[in-house]
Amino acid sequence: MWRRASPDPSFLVTDFEPAYVALCRKGRLAERVARAQVELADCRACPRDCGVNRLADETGVCHTGRRAVVSSAFPHHGEEDCLRGTRGSGTIFFSYCNLRCVFCQNHDISQGGAGAPIDAAAIADVMLELQGLGCHNVNLVTPEHVVPQVVEALALAIERGLRLPVVYNTSAYDAVSSLELLDGLVDVYMPDFKLWEPETAHRLLGARDYPACARAAILEMHRQVGPLRFTQEGLACRGVLVRHLVMPGYQDESAAILRWLAEDVSPDTFVNVMGQYRPAHLVGPRHAEIDRRPTRREIEAVAATARAAGLWRFDGG
């Protein structure tokens, strides 16, 4: 159904180096860390705006205080082709989440908090270990609520020799202020735009403002890094890759999201329309409309909508 777009020389990078190298040369990493710590003192790290003092280990919606909680880290061979390559994407899975998706397939991590709290120095160690294992990138999974801690860890890892592209793998329920902290630190943004209507988002994600926040976040991401570009080896090295999970019965919302990407972001937006939704977590009689997998016809209809909107760059994995 999906075929990867033919290579286009305008989206190839011949002399790639991570964006953060320039920040390091200019001596601006310490300033980013200071700004990140200020954000923790009166937490506005995500759209929940809890206002708690996480420097004092207070917690809000995300149940995360001064230290980020990491559930696992390893070379991931199940990500998009352009991220996993031959040696895997170096994923770091952060526990807890600022959304409450009723269909979450990783609810033991996102809601149960499986994992251990570790400080910035330990996260930096993990990043460098993944680099030592030969991973193609450092892939930060569910980082929306721990951006300040990520900034602290990246600054330490960069000073110690990190040279992999950084992938920010998010639900898109991000604060623009946090994304601004990451400008020049993140090379590839990978947001998942889930739902379009506020009431649907309220019912299924626990966040009525999710669609508006996702739109603002994706526009900021695109402002920073532009359309997705690749190395000569076909690995993503800079830009935005949008994921969209097809939900059963919500093709109209999928269509609205894809049209917005084409018209308001760019027709060059690289997208992965995913058909692997399955009922999980709290899905059941209370959410009967999504208590099934999407049909092939529904997935093909979303694919056709994407093409009709003018989108043409897709992932094959």
N, C-alpha and C positions, 0 to 999 in steps of 0.2 A: 504493500500500500504506500508506504513512505519510501522514497529513494533519496539518498543523499545528493544534494545539488552538485553539479559538476564543479571542479576546482575553478576558481576565478582569481586571476593574478592580483586583482585589486584587494583581495582579502587575505593575501599571504604576507607574512612578515619574514624577512630574510636575516635580520640582525637583532633578534629579540633579546631583551634583558628585562627582568621584572621592573615594574614602575617604581617600586620602593628603593631601588638602587639610587635613583636620582635624589629622592628625599634624604637618603643617608648621606650622600655626597654634600648636600646643602646643609647638613647638620640640623635637620628639622624633626628628627624622630622624638627628641626629648619634649619638644613643644606639643606634639600630638599626645604623648603619654600624659602630660599635665592636663590637657584639655579633657582627656578620657576620664581621669580621676575626678575632675570637677563634676562631670556628668553622673558619676556614681554617688556623689555626696547628696544629691537631690534627684533621685533617679528619673531620668527622662530618656532612658536608653531605647525604649520602644514606645509605640503609640498608647500603651496602657497608662503612661505618665503617673506611676505610683507615688513618686516623690519621697520614697524612703531613703534613708542614709545607708547605702550598701557598704560604704567604707567602714561603718560600724557594725556590719554584718546583719543589718535589718533586711527583711525580705518582703516582697510584694507578690504580685500575681505569679511571677515566674519561680518563686521559692528559691531564688539563688541570691546569696549574699555577696561577701567580698570575693570569694573564690568561685570560679566556674566549676561546674561538675562535668566530668568527662566520663562517658560510659565505655568507649572503646576507641582504638585508633589502629589502623592497619591498611595495607595496600588493597584497595577495593577494585575488583575486576568486574563489577556489575554496573558501573556508571556508564554514561554515554561513551560511544566509541572514541570520540575526540578528547575525552578526559582520561580514560583508562589506558589507552595505548597498549603496549605490550607488557609494561611493568606495573600497571595499576595506578589508581589515583590515591594519594595519601590522605585518607579520610580521618578526620577527628570528629567524633560524634559527641556533641554537647547534650547533656541531659536537661530535662524540663523544657518548657515551651511557653510562649505567650499566647498561643491559641488553645482552644479546647475542641478540636475536631472530633466529632462523634464517631468518625470512621477511621481514626488513627490506627495504623497497623503496627506502630511502635509505641503503644501507650505505656508500656512498662518503663520506657525511657522518658517519653515526653511528659507523662503525668506522674509516674511512679518514682522518677528520679534515680533509676538504676545507675550506679557509677560512684565515683569518688571525687570530692572537691580537691582541686589542686591549684597551686598558685601559678603566676605568670611564668616564673623560671622553669617550672615543671612542664608547662605547655610548650615553652620554647624547646625544651629537651625533646619532646615528642615530635615537633616539627623537624628538628635536625635528624632524629632517628629515621623518620620516614624518608628524608632526603638520602640518608645513608643506605637505605634499602633499595634505592633506585627509582622511587616513585616519580611520576612525571609532574606532579603538582602537590600542593598542600590544599586539601579540600575541607573547608570548615562547614560542618553540617549542623543546622539549627543554631546559628550564632546570633539571632536577632537580639536576644536579651543579654548577651555577654560581649557586646562590641567593645566596651572599655577594657575588659580583660584581654580580649583578642589583640587590641592595639598594644597593650603592655607586653604581651608575649611576642608579638611580631617584632617589636623594637629590639628585644633581647636576642631573638633568633637571627635577625638581620645583622646585628653587630657581631654575631658569632659565626657568620658565614652562610646563612640561608640564601639560596639563589634560585629557588623554584617559584614558578608562578603561583599566586594565591587565588583560590577559588572560593567565593562566598556563596554557599548553598542554602537558600533561604525560602521561607514561605511567602516572602514579600510583605509580611506584616512588620515593616521596619520604620523607624523614625528617620526622617530625612536628616536630622541633626547627627545621628549616628553614622549614616552613610557619608556625610561630609567629613567625619573623622577618618573614614577609610579611603578618602580620595587620595590616590597616589600610592596606597598600600595594597589594594586589591586589583588584580589583573582581569579576572573573569568573574562576573556576577551571574549567578544561576538562580533566578527567582522562579517560584511556582505560583502562577496566577490561577487561583482555584475557582472562585465564583464571582459573578458580576453584580448580583442584586443584594442590597444591604439586608433585606429581611431573610434571604436564604443564608447569607453569611452569619447572621445572628443565630439562626436556628441550627446550622450545621457546624459552624466554627466558633461560636461564642463571641463574635466580634462584629457588630453591625457596621462599624467603620472600616472593615477589612478592604472592601473594593476600592474605596477612595484612597486609603493608605497604600495599597498595592500599586495603584496608578501613579501616585506621587513618587513612590520608591523607584519604580521601574524607569520613570522619566529621569530621575536623578542618576540612576545607574548608567543609563544610556548617555547622559550628559558627560559623565566621567570617562567612559571607556568606548562608547560607540558600538557599532555592529561587531559581531564575533569575527575574529581573525585567527589565522592558523600559521604554525610553522611549516616548513617544507615537508616535514614528516606527517602532517595532517593532525597535529595536536593543537587544541585550542590554547591560545596564549594571551588573548586580550579581547574584551568585548562582553556582550550580554547574550546569554542563552536562556530562553524562557521555556520552562516546562508547563504543560497544562494537562492535568489529569481529567479524562473524560468521565463525567458522572452520569449514571443512568437516569434518563428523563430530563436532563438539563442541557440539551443541545442548544437551546436559545441563548443560555448564558455563555456557553462555549463560543457561539458565533459572535456574541457581543465582544468578548475578550479578544478574539482573533482579529475582528475588524478594527478594534481600537489599536492593537499592536501595529497593524498595517498602516492605519491612517494617522495615528497620533504619535507613534514612536518612529517606525520606519518599515517600509516593505522589505528591507534587508534584514529584519530581525530574524535571528536563527531560533527555531522553535522545535520542541519535542512534544508532540501530542501523544500522550500515553494512554494506552487502553487497558492497563493492568489493575484498575480498581476492583476491589472485592470487599464485601461487607466484613467489618471488623469492629472491635471495641463495643460501642453502645448501639450499633445499628441492630434493628430488630423491629418489633411491632410499633415502637414509638417513632421510628423513621422508616416506615414500610416502603416509601417511594425509592429509597436507595438500598433496599435489602435484596439486591441482585447485582450481577455483573452487567456492564454495558454490553449490548449486542454488537455484533460485527457491523450491522447496518448503521447503528448509532455512531460508531467510531468512524466509519467511512463517510458519514454525513458531515462530521466535524472536519475531517480531512478535506472534503470538497469545499467546505466553507472557507477554510484557510487559503486554499488556492484561489478561490473566487475573490477573496479580499485582496489578493496581490502578494501574499506571502509565498516565498519560493525556496527558502533555505531551511532544510529539515535534517534532523539527525536520524541515523539508521539503526541506532542501538537502543 
